[in-house]
Amino acid sequence: MNFDPTEDQRRWRDLAREFAQGEIRPRAAELDREQRFPYDIVAQMSRLGLMGLTLPEEYGGSGGDFVAYNLALEEISRADTSVGITMEAHISLGCAPIAAYGTTQQKERFLSRCATGESLWAFGLTEEEAGTDAGGTRTTAELEDGEWVINGSKKWITNSGTRITGGVTVIARTGTREDGRPELSAIIVPQDAPGYTRGPAYEKLGWRASDQHPLYFEDCHVPEENLLGERGRGFHQFLSTLDGGRVAVAALSVGLAQACFDDALLRAKEREQFGRSISEFQAIQFKLADMAMELELARNMVLKAAWLKDQGRPFGREASMAKVFASEAAKRAADQAVQIWGGEGFMETSTVARYWRQVKINEIGEGTSEINRQIIARSILRESPAEAKLFAQ
Ligand SMILES: Cc1cc2nc3c(=O)[nH]c(=O)nc-3n(C[C@H](O)[C@H](O)[C@H](O)COP(=O)(O)OP(=O)(O)OC[C@H]3O[C@@H](n4cnc5c(N)ncnc54)[C@H](O)[C@@H]3O)c2cc1C
């Protein structure tokens, strides 16, 4: 077994680290305070190839592997998870489905500008009545004279309303299946499609420098050829898209946990009480030790899931495990970082107060901890029917 990254993976990680520490970290607090989307940072990341890291080179992407992407995303998120989620939602949610299921024509038309990062792309699944129960999608798309006519709405869609957003891929009901369940399909909607509008951005607890909007479709017309992949395969496509997304949100969580650890360690060494550095107290040392252990474990889980994906092997269970563990480990790390900082950690002037606000969403977005635990349990039960019987007795 080899735990060393390849030369290419190391190069992406180091490039992301240097850029993130030099250009993102010093501005993260200000961007968060002003809730401002950092167009210049995204433009620089595009020039470095980070915004198209896993996307195919023939469409302008960087052609990196999934491990390299997660290593780079960890470094970006260590500096600021707002920028991290902008990169993640663009690559994993927006572009990956077009790269995986799109026709050559769709890739040329929609992916080429996105793979360079010149444009952002969004993924619209969540609705008022369809959160965890994503199959409960109410938005409809009907074929009329060679065009899809879309009606409905989506909520909280990341990267959907920036001035460089190219469009969104939405999941809509395109009919009813034989078993009576809705037929769901994915449809590409360019930003300027008639009948497509966005509502105002949200006030959020974290990810405040990232972009989310409600989306409205009122007799929105797009050409029939904007169907992404096969009609009726939308549910399958988004489940598979979310598997990749979960590994990436886990990497984002590891980056945030690392930032908590970095700043907690620094403070522990600097702060003196009772005439000694607080890092000399065992109570503080054990907190740092626990943070370091969980960080190591979470990072290994992310890299294993990413490596499985790169090998073309099943990775859904490992993706859910990494997502649950890393997001919860990051929450514990943020909590302990504030504790080590004491009252200073409660001040909005501290980095750790921001980390504490930022961390909660990782347990919610791209599948809550509850639904990921169900996925893990189902996969265990499916694979071991004999043991399941034993437990039931
Ligand atoms: C900042 C932000 C950005 C987002 N970006 C996007 C995006 O780009 N695209 C997109 O499509 N969506 C996006 N989302 C939506 C996100 O994926 C959902 O919030 C998430 O899937 C959970 O859905 P919900 O919030 O409606 O929670 P609900 O489904 O209402 O769940 C509420 C609670 O009930 C629990 N629960 C629900 N069902 C079950 C069950 N069967 N068993 C046990 N517990 C259950 C949940 O785990 C949770 O604890 C974003 C959300 C936020 C806040």
The ligand as an SDF file (V2000), in Angstrom:
LIG
                    3D

 53 58  0  0  0  0  0  0  0  0999 V2000
  -25.9980   26.8860    1.8180 C   0  0  0  0  0  0  0  0  0  0  0  0
  -26.6840   25.7730    1.0960 C   0  0  0  0  0  0  0  0  0  0  0  0
  -26.2900   25.4480   -0.1960 C   0  0  0  0  0  0  0  0  0  0  0  0
  -26.9790   24.4420   -0.9120 C   0  0  0  0  0  0  0  0  0  0  0  0
  -26.6510   24.1930   -2.2270 N   0  0  0  0  0  0  0  0  0  0  0  0
  -27.4340   23.3520   -2.9610 C   0  0  0  0  0  0  0  0  0  0  0  0
  -27.2200   23.1890   -4.3740 C   0  0  0  0  0  0  0  0  0  0  0  0
  -26.3060   23.7670   -4.9630 O   0  0  0  0  0  0  0  0  0  0  0  0
  -28.0830   22.3660   -5.0490 N   0  0  0  0  0  0  0  0  0  0  0  0
  -29.1140   21.7030   -4.4450 C   0  0  0  0  0  0  0  0  0  0  0  0
  -29.8370   21.0050   -5.1280 O   0  0  0  0  0  0  0  0  0  0  0  0
  -29.3110   21.8150   -3.1020 N   0  0  0  0  0  0  0  0  0  0  0  0
  -28.5110   22.6280   -2.3490 C   0  0  0  0  0  0  0  0  0  0  0  0
  -28.7280   22.7520   -0.9850 N   0  0  0  0  0  0  0  0  0  0  0  0
  -29.7670   21.9610   -0.3400 C   0  0  0  0  0  0  0  0  0  0  0  0
  -29.2280   20.8450    0.5750 C   0  0  0  0  0  0  0  0  0  0  0  0
  -28.7080   19.8040   -0.1950 O   0  0  0  0  0  0  0  0  0  0  0  0
  -30.3780   20.4140    1.5030 C   0  0  0  0  0  0  0  0  0  0  0  0
  -30.4700   21.4180    2.4920 O   0  0  0  0  0  0  0  0  0  0  0  0
  -30.1890   19.0670    2.1290 C   0  0  0  0  0  0  0  0  0  0  0  0
  -30.2830   18.0570    1.1620 O   0  0  0  0  0  0  0  0  0  0  0  0
  -31.2230   18.7540    3.2250 C   0  0  0  0  0  0  0  0  0  0  0  0
  -32.5100   19.0570    2.8330 O   0  0  0  0  0  0  0  0  0  0  0  0
  -33.4240   20.0190    3.7710 P   0  0  0  0  0  0  0  0  0  0  0  0
  -32.5660   21.1590    4.1580 O   0  0  0  0  0  0  0  0  0  0  0  0
  -34.6800   20.3110    3.0700 O   0  0  0  0  0  0  0  0  0  0  0  0
  -33.6790   19.2040    5.0880 O   0  0  0  0  0  0  0  0  0  0  0  0
  -34.9560   18.2600    5.3870 P   0  0  0  0  0  0  0  0  0  0  0  0
  -35.0780   17.2330    4.3310 O   0  0  0  0  0  0  0  0  0  0  0  0
  -36.1260   19.1190    5.6920 O   0  0  0  0  0  0  0  0  0  0  0  0
  -34.4800   17.5290    6.7110 O   0  0  0  0  0  0  0  0  0  0  0  0
  -34.6780   18.0760    8.0120 C   0  0  0  0  0  0  0  0  0  0  0  0
  -34.1370   17.0680    9.0360 C   0  0  0  0  0  0  0  0  0  0  0  0
  -34.8730   15.8480    8.9420 O   0  0  0  0  0  0  0  0  0  0  0  0
  -33.9780   14.7650    8.7110 C   0  0  0  0  0  0  0  0  0  0  0  0
  -34.6110   13.7550    7.8550 N   0  0  0  0  0  0  0  0  0  0  0  0
  -35.2840   13.9660    6.6830 C   0  0  0  0  0  0  0  0  0  0  0  0
  -35.6790   12.8000    6.1690 N   0  0  0  0  0  0  0  0  0  0  0  0
  -35.2480   11.8240    7.0190 C   0  0  0  0  0  0  0  0  0  0  0  0
  -35.3550   10.3970    7.0560 C   0  0  0  0  0  0  0  0  0  0  0  0
  -35.9420    9.7070    6.0710 N   0  0  0  0  0  0  0  0  0  0  0  0
  -34.7960    9.7470    8.0890 N   0  0  0  0  0  0  0  0  0  0  0  0
  -34.1530   10.4220    9.0820 C   0  0  0  0  0  0  0  0  0  0  0  0
  -34.0310   11.7430    9.1120 N   0  0  0  0  0  0  0  0  0  0  0  0
  -34.5640   12.4490    8.0960 C   0  0  0  0  0  0  0  0  0  0  0  0
  -32.7640   15.3920    8.0530 C   0  0  0  0  0  0  0  0  0  0  0  0
  -31.6040   14.5610    8.1850 O   0  0  0  0  0  0  0  0  0  0  0  0
  -32.6670   16.7080    8.7970 C   0  0  0  0  0  0  0  0  0  0  0  0
  -32.0160   16.5160   10.0090 O   0  0  0  0  0  0  0  0  0  0  0  0
  -28.0380   23.7410   -0.2790 C   0  0  0  0  0  0  0  0  0  0  0  0
  -28.3880   24.0560    1.0470 C   0  0  0  0  0  0  0  0  0  0  0  0
  -27.7490   25.0590    1.7230 C   0  0  0  0  0  0  0  0  0  0  0  0
  -28.2250   25.3970    3.1170 C   0  0  0  0  0  0  0  0  0  0  0  0
  1  2  1  0
  2  3  1  0
  2 52  2  0
  3  4  2  0
  4  5  1  0
  4 50  1  0
  5  6  2  0
  6  7  1  0
  6 13  1  0
  7  8  2  0
  7  9  1  0
  9 10  1  0
 10 11  2  0
 10 12  1  0
 12 13  2  0
 13 14  1  0
 14 15  1  0
 14 50  1  0
 15 16  1  0
 16 17  1  0
 16 18  1  0
 18 19  1  0
 18 20  1  0
 20 21  1  0
 20 22  1  0
 22 23  1  0
 23 24  1  0
 24 25  2  0
 24 26  1  0
 24 27  1  0
 27 28  1  0
 28 29  2  0
 28 30  1  0
 28 31  1  0
 31 32  1  0
 32 33  1  0
 33 34  1  0
 33 48  1  0
 34 35  1  0
 35 36  1  0
 35 46  1  0
 36 37  1  0
 36 45  1  0
 37 38  2  0
 38 39  1  0
 39 40  1  0
 39 45  2  0
 40 41  1  0
 40 42  2  0
 42 43  1  0
 43 44  2  0
 44 45  1  0
 46 47  1  0
 46 48  1  0
 48 49  1  0
 50 51  2  0
 51 52  1  0
 52 53  1  0
M  END
$$$$
